[in-house]
Amino acid sequence: MASKFTPTAAPATPQTAPGPLVEPADGLSPAEVERYSRHLIIPEIGAIGQRRLKNAKVLVIGAGGLGSPALLYLAAAGVGTLGIIDDDTVDLSNLQRQVIHGVADVGRPKIESARDAIAALNPLVEVRLHNVRLDAGNALELFAGYDLILDGADNFATRYLVNDAAAILGKPYVWGSIFRFDGQVSVFWEQYGPTYRDLYPEAPPAGSVPSCGEGGVFGMLCAAVGSLMVTEAVKLITGVGRSLLGRVALFDALGGTWREIKVSRDPEAERITELTDYEAFCGITPAADAGTEHTVTATQLATMLASRTAGLKDFHLVDVRETGEYEIVRIDGAVLIPQGRILAGDAWHELPQDTDIVFHCKAGTRSAAVLAAARAAGYERVSHLEGGILAWVRDVEPDKPVY
C-alpha cells in the first residue's frame, strides 16, 4: 500500500553502501550455467555475480501483491534461499494481482501456494516457509537467518517493525508499497543511510490511510513495483549499480511516469536499539476495546432492521467503508459515511447523539475505531457490527458477494 501520507523529503547527502552483500558460492553446475546464461554474459553480473545470488538468503514479507512478483523474479534470478512470511490463505479476490497463486490455490495457505509456484519455476531454489504473523516477538529471530529482507507489508505497523528489526541486526531491506495507481520503492540501511523513520518520522493518524483492501489497487501496479524491488535486491547482493539507498522511486501508473525524491538520515536521530509496541505507535485500536456491550451480531442486526421496517425501532446504520466497497456489496438501509471523514471530525454533524447508531465496515476493525472515536466524542448510544459485512453475508444474506 502506498500512502497518501506525505513522506518527509530532505536534502540528501551522498549515500555510500558497501560492496557486494553476499560472498560467492563455490561454483555453478552445467545446468545452472545454462539456466542463468543471460546473466552470465552481462559483464556487470557474470559468473561471480551469479554465484553471489546462489549463495544469497532473502526473506520476503508477504506472499501477496508485491510478494508474488518479487518471489517469482527472485527465484528466476537464481537466489539460492528464499524465506516467505505469511499467515494468510488464498482468496478469490487475491487473484486480480497476486499472480503467484491460481484458482486451484483458493483456500490454501499462501506460503504453500507460493512454494509450489517457485518449485515449478526453479527447483534449484530452497524455500523456507514461516507461517506466522510477524511481530516484535519473532522478528529478530526470523531476520537473523537472512542476508536481505524485502518488505511487501500492507500496513504501517509492520513497516516500522521491519525497519527497526533490520536496523538492530544491521541488515539492509528493500521496501515497496502500493495504493490504487501509485507505488513507492526504496532501500533502507541504518548503517549506511536513512531508514523508513527518516522518510515517515510519524505514523499517519489511525484510519486516515485506507488499506488496499479498503481503497483498492490497480493490479498491474504490483508487477512494476515488485520487479523494481527485486532489481534493488539483486544489485545489493551482487554489488552492481547504484542502489535506491537515500532515494525513493515514485511510480504513477495513470500518468505512466517515474520520479524520485531524495531522503537523508536525520543527524539527530537516535540509533534504534529495541523493538516496541507498533500497533500502539500507529494508534491502532483493537476491536476488543469496543467491549461486548457495544457490539451487535449480524443476526441481531437483522432483527433490529426488521423492527425498524415495521416502525417498532429507530436507529441509524452507518457504513464506514469506502465508496467502492459500498458499491460492491451493502446492507440495505445503511448510510455511507467513510471512516476517514468521521475520524477527521468532518461528519459528526451527520450523526445525532439522541438516536441509537450502529457502525459497520468490512470485518469490524474500522467500525471499532469509529466506535471508540464516537464514544470519546460524547456519544453514548453507539455500537458496531461484530465481523462487519463479512459476517452479515455469512449469517444473513449468503447470496451477496464478498471481496
N, C-alpha and C positions, 0 to 999 in steps of 0.2 A: 504494500500500500504506500504509494507516495502521499505526501501530505500537503494540504493547503496551509499548514502551519509554516510560516515563512522561516527558512533557515537563516542563520546568522553568518553572513559572508564578511570576511575580514581581509585586509591586505595580506597577501601570502608572503611568507618568507620561503626561500628555496628549501625544498624537502629532499633530503638525501637518504635513500634506503640502502641497505647493504646489497651485496651481490646476490647470486642465486640462493634461494631459501633452502634448497634441498641438495644434498650430496648425490652424485650419480650412482645408479646401480652398477653392478659389475659388468653387465653386458646385455645384449639383445639377442634373442633367438632368431633363427631364419624366418619363422612365422611372424615375429614382431617386426623384423626389418621390412617384410613385405607389407604388413598391415599399416605401418607408420611411415612408409616410404615418402609420402608427400611432405611430411615434416622433416625427414632426414635430409632432403635435398634443399631445404631452406638453410642458408649459411648461418643465420642467427640461432636456429634451433639445433640442427644437426644431430648426430648420434649422442653427443654428451647431453644435449638438452632433453632428448627423448629418454635417456637413461635417468635423468633427474625426475621426469614425470613418472617413470616406472617406480621410482623409489618414494614418491610423494604420498602422503596421507592427508586427505582433505575431508573435512566434516561439513556436511550440508544440513542446514537447519530448515526443515520443512520440505516435504515432497509434494508441494502444491504448485501454484502458478509459476513462481520463479525457480523452485527446486526442480521442476520437471525438465525444462530445457537445460538447466545447469548440470544436472546429473547425467543426462544423455551426452552432452558435449564433453564433460569431464571424462566419462567412460570412453568415448570415441577418441579422445586425445591421448589416452593411454595412462591416465593417472592410476597408479597401482592399487591404492586402497581408498575406498570411498565409504565414509560413515554417513548414515541418514538418521536424523532425529525427527520423529513424527509419531503422534499417538492417535491420529485420526483415521477414519475409514473413507474409502472412495464413495462419493455421492454422484448421482447423475448430473447434478449441476456443476460438478468439477470439470467435466469433460470438455466444456467450452474453451478451456485454456490449459488444463493440466494434462499435457499431451503424453506424458509417460504412462498414463492409465488408459484403459479401454472399457468398453461396455461390459465385458466379461469380468472386470475387476470391481464392479459396483458392489459395495458391501464388504470388500476385503480391506485389511489394513493397508494403508498407503505404502508403508515401508516394504511390505511383501510384494505388492504390485510393482513398485519401483525396482526392487531387487531382480525380479524376473525379467523386466524390460532391459535392465543393464546386462544381465547374463545373455540375453538374446542378441544384444548388440556387440558385446565384447566380453567373452567368458574369461579373459585373462585378468579381469579386474576383481579384486577381493572386495566384497561388500559386507559392511558391518551394520547391523540393524540395532537401533536404540528406540524401542517402543515405549517412550516415556515423554512426559511433558517437561520441557526444560525449565528448571527453576534454580534458585540460589543454592539449593541443597545438593544439586548434582552437576552444575555447570563446570566447575573447576575440574572435577574428576573426568568428565566426558571430554573436555577440551584438551586435557593433558596428553592424550594419545594421538594428537594430530598436529601436523605442521601448519595448517591453514584452515580457517573457518570461512564458509560462505553463509551469510545471513540473509535468508529469504523470508524472515518472520513478517507477520502482517499486523503487529501491534507494537506500541511504543514501549510497554513494559519489558517485553522480550528483547527489544533492540538495546535498551540501556543495560540490561543484564548481559547480553552478548559483549557489548563494548567493555564493560567493567571486568568481566571474567577474562577476556582476551588481554586486557591491559595488565591485570595481575600476573598472568602467565607469560607476558612478553611476546604474545603471538599477534601476527597481523590478521586482519579479516577483511573480506570484501562484502560490502553492504549494498543491497539493492532494494528499491521499493517501487510500488506501482499504485496508481489510483486513477480510475477512469481512463483518460488518454495520456496521462503523464507518468514519466518514470525518472528515477534518480539512481545513480551508481557512484560509489566512491570506495577508496581503500583507507582504512584506519589502522594506525600502528603507533601506540603511545610512545615507544622508544625513539621513533624517527619522525614523528609528525603529529598532526591533530587527531583527535578522536571524535566519535559521534557527539560527545558532550560539547565539543567546541562548535560543532555545526548547530546543535539544538541544546543550548545550555539548560533550558527548562522544557519540561513536557507540556504539550498543549493542554488546556483545560479538558477534563474528562468529558467525553461526549461531543466535543467540538469538531472532531475529525471523524467522519464515517469510515468504517472499515470497508474493504472491497465487497464483503457480503452485504453491506448496507447501502453503499453508494455505487457499486458496480465496477467492472474493469473491462476494458477493451481487450479481448482475448489475445490478439496477436502481439500486444504490447509486451506480454510475458516473454516472448521469444527474443525481442530486441534487447530487453533489459537483462534477461538471463544469460544470453550469449555474451554480452559485454562483461558480465560478472565473471564468466569463465575465461574470457580474454585476459582480464586482470589477474586471475588466479594463475594462469599459465605463465604470464610474464613474471610474476613474483617467484614462481617455482624455478623457472629457467634463468631468471636474471636478465632477460632481454627487455629492450624498450624503456619507456617512461611510464611509470605507474600513475594511477589517479590519486596517489597519496598527496594530500593538500589541494585536491581539486574535486569538484562534484560535477559529473556529467548529467545534464538535464535533457530529457527527450520529450518533445511534444509530438505525439503521433498524429494529431489532427493537422498540425502545420507541417509535419514532416521535417522537423528541424532539431538539431542538436546544438546545445550551447553549454558553457561551463561557468561555474563560479569558483573562486578560489577561497580557501579557508585555511587559517593558520592556528597553531596552538596558542591558547591563552597563556601568556607568560606567568600569570598569577595563579593559574590553576594548580591545585594540589594533586600530587600523584594519587592514583586510585590504588588503594591497598586492601579494601574489603568490599564484599557484596552487601546489599541492603534489601529492604522490602520494596520491590519495584512497582507493585500494584499500588502501594501507598504513595510512592513517589509520583506516580502518574495520576493519583486522585481517583483510582477506580473504587467504586462502591460495590462490595459483594452483594449479590442478590439476597443472601441470607439476612443482611442487615435490615431488610424491609420488615421482617417479623411476620409470623403466620397470621396475626390478627389483621394485617393489611394486605392479605393475599386471597385471591379467589381462584378456584379451579375452572377449567373450561366448562364442565357440566354445570357448575354453579352459575357461571356467566350466562349460559344458555337459558337457565331458569329465570334469571334476572331480566334478560331480554324479552322472554315470553311475557313476563309480568308487566314490563314496560309497554309492550304492544297492546296488552289488554287494559292499559290505563291504571294498573294497580301499583306501579312503582315508577319513580322518576330518578334517572341518573344519567350522567354523561359517560360515554365510552370514547376514549381518546386514543387514537393510533399514533404512536410517537415515531414510527418508521419514516423512511424517505419516500418521496413521490413514486419513484419507480417500483419500490416494493409494494406500495399500496395498489398500484395498477395491476400487479401480478395476481394478488390474492388479498381479499379483505374480509372483515367480519361486517355483515350488513348492519347498518346503524351506527357504525363508528365514524368519528370525525377525525380527519388527519391534521395533526399539529406536530411537525417533526421535532424530535428531541432537541436539536440544536437551537431552535427558536425558544423553547421553554427554558433551557439551561442558560441561555444568553439573557433571559429576562424580558424577551420581546413579546411573549404570548400570555403573560399572567392575566391580562385584561380579558382574555377569551375564556378564562377558567373561573367560574363563580365559586366562591367559598361556601355558599349556603346550599350547595347541592352535592350529592354523592358523585364522585368521579372515579372511574376505573381506567387506568392506563394499560396499554398493551403494546408489545413490539413483536419481534420475530421469535425470540426464545426466552425473554424475561429479563435480560441483563439491562437493556436500555430503559425499560419501564421501571425497573427497580431504582435506577439512578434518578429518573424523573420523580418517582415517588419520594425519594429521600429529599430531593430539592424542594418539592411541594410542601412536605412537612416542615422543612426548615423555614419556608416562606410563610408559615402560619396556617396551612391547610390541614384540617383535621379529618374531613370526610373523604379520604382518598385511599385507594388500594390499587393493586395491579394484578394482571393475569399471570398466574404461575405457568411457566413454559411457553408463554406467548402464543402466537398464531400457529406454531408447530403443534402445540398441544390441542389447540382448537380443531385443527384439521384431523389430527389423530383421533380425538374423542367425540367430536360433534359433527363435522362435515368432511368425512374422508374422501369425498369426490372432488374436493377443491385441490388445486395444485400446491406444491411446496417448492421452495427454491433454496 
